[in-house]
Amino acid sequence: MADETVAVVGAGIVGLATAREIALRRPGTRVVVLEKEHEVAVHQTGHNSGVVHAGLYYRPGSLKARLCSRGMAMIREYCRDRGLPYEECGKLVVAVTDAEVPRLEALYATARENRVPGLRRVDAGEIHELEPYAVGRAALHSPRTAITDYTAIARSFARDVVDSGGEVRLGFPVTRVTRLPGGGAEVASGDRTLRADRLVLCAGLHSDSVARLADDGDEPQVVPFRGEYMTVAPDRAHLVRGLIYPVPDPRYPFLGVHFTRRVNGEVEVGPNAVLALAREGYRRSDIDVRELARLARFPGMWRLARQHWRTGVREMHGSLSMAAYMKAARAYVPALGVADVVRGGAGVRAQAFGRDGSLVDDFVIHRAGGVTAVRNAPSPAATSSMAIAEHIADTVLEDPRAT
């Protein structure tokens, strides 16, 4: 593969990890990362909550389950090697009602099958010992769940790419992809072009639209959801020691409002999940008419709305009302109220759905000839980034004609 060019579209953590992996595996290969922004890690990576997941939630045997476990170990080792923050603060998944306990038990069975390290059930008294201000009927304690700084990791990955002889080309929004005979592709940004023998698309929020440029097909499609956070006042941050999560509802793709300690000492509450009206709709006022038209034409959007409209209304109410938002949160930490928080930042999650409105739960990575497209990489993609990179590199380094 020496003397060949590999282009990676997207300088989020997955794209940079992939470029780094290929550059390290095959010295002499020209690796070029193409990013539309003027910094790396601007979108999903830069708005990540910083949690290093231990693999509790994912269907055993799925790509998510396998790559999360491997990725967690790799991220931990990388952070220790580079002196980057990594703190095993632990996580409690709390059942606050008797009705949630059977779901907690099902989650326990899944997590055990995924070999989550150190996981154990705890009762109400042990919840209080681990998190003195939290309440609940029962919980799962994952002591190895950690927090880190994914933006710092992504920037370090970018330096690794450059140090290995590669390039991170910023300000290069991809506007055209032309497949070439023999499996390569030409990538264009206006009148600027780059020819690559192999092309990897890690476009995050724009993964479906960039994949369509490369003739990868229309499905799955991205539906953007904004997640809004509250930040706990510094003098109240001691009320949360680590991470406190609800028991997830398997019918819905998001975990629900939870408590997250950050490596800088801050504590956040959230996120919620409301439909974003733009791919990069970090504010309620961010509206992209073309994006709304796309969603209106997408059958999966209407089926999703019919199935989850009640949840959508509840999430929107919480977005507009701090009291409603914190009412859900106070079920877990009653001592924290509206007076203890201020509105924080927001992120947008790229969630893939099928035409039938079904959630695409697992990572989805398509390969056709010399083009590999990451079509769905939601959480725990940041945790799994180095393992995803290994998985992609294993494919990319194969003969591109073997599809």
NORBELJO-V81545 format. One line per field, one symbol per residue. phi: phi as a letter, one per 40 degrees, with the letter a starting at -180 (. if undefined). A space follows every 50 residues. Layout:
BEGIN
phi = ???
END
This chain:
BEGIN
phi = .dgcbbbbchbccccccccccccccbdgccbbcbbcccacfcbdccbccg cccchcccddgccdcccccccdcccdccccccgccabccgbbbbccbccc ccccccccccccccfccgcacbccccdcccbdbcbicaabbbcccbbabc ccccccdcccccccgcbbccgbccbabbcbdghcabbbbgccbacbcbbb bbcfcbccccccdcfchcbcbcbcbcbbbbbcddcbcccbcbbbbccccc cbcbcgcabbccccgcbbbhccabdccadbccbcccbbccccccccccdc cccccccbccccccccdcccbcccdccccccbbcccbdccbbcbcabbbc bcbcccgcccccdbbcbbgcbbbccaacdbccdcdccdcdcccdcccccc ccc
END
